Amino acid sequence: MSEEAVPDRADDPEEPALDVATVPGGARAALEAVLMVLDEPVTEEALATALRSTVEEVGGLLDTLAQEYAVQERGFVLRRLGGGWRLYTRADLAPVVEGFLLGGQQARLTQAALETLAVVAYRQPISRARIGAIRGVNVDGVVRTLLARGMVTEVGQDPTAGAVLYGTTDLFLQKMGLDSLDDLPALAPYLPSAEVLEELAAEGLA
């Protein structure tokens, strides 16, 4: 009698998603875990899908968390803006965050930040996903730092995907000693072309 191969459950498309009801803290803890990694507002529908819950339950949990964070005077707040939810730094604490990002040993840009800044400079307007595709790493944190430093800014939205697009600022030109982007060294030919990026996007890598 031949021995049948046992399928790898990790590759099984029928493998059930995590049941948040079995996680310590349940749906509430799962919701907070998702909120912690959001860089853009997300709808209640999307959160409900991720938690395998109902929109009504997720909406109630979001309202409860927002009220609790406000009462407890946390360093962050949960807000609904633009039709979606996200955690934000409390407004009165913004100077503290800016001081951390701009002052002391944090004043110099890291190598990762410089590489990301170069990609934005040469490929703007560009989305985070495409920056990540070029660098081969997640760039969410680095982009947030560059935004806080005033080196890059939001310049629009991708009309197809709806992703936020970024470009450099006048401060970037000042720091680099440039009159305009035309003064940048001719490095653009060494970066992936738009066609390559489109192929990466089609493969789910961008």
Secondary structure as UniProt FT lines:
FT   HELIX           9..11
FT   TURN            13..14
FT   HELIX           20..22
FT   TURN            24..25
FT   HELIX           26..35
FT   TURN            36..37
FT   HELIX           44..51
FT   HELIX           55..71
FT   TURN            72..73
FT   STRAND          76..81
FT   TURN            82..83
FT   STRAND          84..89
FT   HELIX           91..93
FT   HELIX           94..102
FT   HELIX           104..106
FT   HELIX           111..123
FT   STRAND          126..127
FT   HELIX           128..135
FT   HELIX           140..149
FT   STRAND          152..157
FT   TURN            159..161
FT   STRAND          164..168
FT   HELIX           170..176
FT   HELIX           181..183
FT   HELIX           188..190
FT   HELIX           194..202
FT   TURN            203..204
//
